[in-house]
């Protein structure tokens, strides 16, 4: 049984514990280890996660097993009046294929609709070499554009931007 609940600052260690395993596994063979390290520090340091939650409007949800072990997370952020961005969704590699990603995605959709009952758009970025694109397509998203985005230190993310209307 998986429980998903909205995260607070007290859940930062749980998010980090999943990220430390899931993020490098996701990007192995796609980006360099140096870029992975840079992105982990940039996105998953305690200061960064706290800033995302308190200043940048990221709403995180953490999936936990019955014993409390964190196994995945998702974050969504409002980017405009009628536009939201699914910023992050990761599940531990050894827990993938168990519908946890689907549950987290559903929680993000529920959160968006709760905060914005009218029509709106949900978008996300996915690396063009990331096999997760197939998951997002199964969830109803489609590629709407692509871009190469500088993220600092000379690194880029080469992404598809996927979207869906809600």
N, C-alpha and C positions, 0 to 999 in steps of 0.2 A: 504494500500500500504506500502510495506517495502522497505527501501533503505539500501543498504549495501555499505559501503565505507571503504577504507583503514584507519586504525587508526594511530594517531600520539600520542605523549606524552600528548597532550591536551585532548585526549580521555580516559586517564587512569581513571578519575572518572566515566565515563560511563561504562567501563569494570568492575570496582569495584562494581558499583551499581547492575549490573546483577549478578556478582559472589556472592555477599552477600546473594542473594536469591537462585539462581540456584545451587550453589555448595553444600550448606548444604542440600538442598532438594534432590539432586541426591544421596548423600551418607548417608542419614538418614537410619538407620538400617543396614548399610554395615560397616561403621567404627564408632569409638566412637566420641562423641562430642569433646573430648580433641584432638583427631587426626584431626578432622575437623578444629578446631581452629588453630592448629599448621600448617596445610597445607594452610589455608587461609592466615596466616601471611607470610609463606614462599613463596607462589606463587602470592599473590595479594596485598601485601603492595605496596605503591607507588614506593619505592626504587626497589623492585623486578621487578615490571612491567617495569620500566624505564630501568633497566639493561637488561631484556629480549629483549626489543625493540632496545636498542642502542649497546649492547655488544654481545648478544647471537644470534642475527639474527632472532628472532621471528618476523613474520609479522602478525599483527592483523588486522581483519576486524570486524566492528561493524554493527549490524543490528539495524535500528531505524524505528519506526513508523512515519507516516507523521508529527506528532506534535513534532518529535525529540526525543521521549522517547526511550532510548536504551532497546532492548528486547533480544539481543543475541550477541555472538561474537565467533570468531574462530581464532586460530593462527596456523601457519605452520612455520616450521624451516627446513632449509637444514641441513642434517646430514652427507653428503658425496657427492661425485661427482654425483652419480646417485640415491641418497636416500634422501627422505624428511620425516619429522615426523609431523603429525597433533598433535600438543601439547594440544590444548584445543578447545572444541566446547560445548557451553552451550546456552540454550534458557530458558527464564523465564518459570517456570512451567505452569503458566496460559496462556502462548502463544504457548505451545507445541501442536502439531497436526495441525498446520496451515502452514506447509511447510517451516517454517523459518529455521529449521535445515537443510533441504534439500538445501535451497538456500545458506546457509553458507558453507555447504560441497562443493557445486558447485563452490563457490567463491574460496575456498582453492584449488580445482583442477585447476581452471583457473590460479591462481597465480603460482602454481607449473609449469604448462605447459608454462606459459609466461616466467618464468625464466630458464626453461630447456625444450626446444622443443623436445628433443630426448627421447628415452625410459628411464623410471626411475621407482622407487618404492616409494609408499607412505605407511607409517606405522603409527600405533597409538597404544597406550596402553589403555585398558579398563578393569576395575576391573571385576574379574570373576563373581561377583554377581550383576553387573550393567546391568539393562535391556536394556541399550543403545546398547548392542551387536547386538540385532535384527535390530536396525536402521542401524548400520554399514553394516550388511550383506545385507540389502536392497539397500545400496549404492554401493554394489559390492565388499566389503571387505570380507576376510576370515581369520580365525584364522590360524596363521603360527607357533606359539609357545606360551609358557607361561612362566611366571617367577614370583618370589617373590623378590621385590626390596626394600632394606632398604632406607628410606628417612630421617633418623635422629631421634633422641630422642627415639630410640627403636621401631619406627613405620615402618611398611612395607606396600607396595601396592602389592596385589596379583592379577596379571594381565594376561590377554590374550594380545598377540601382534598380531594385525590384519594387513593385508597388501593387497595391490593391485598393479598391474602393470599399468603404464600409458604410 
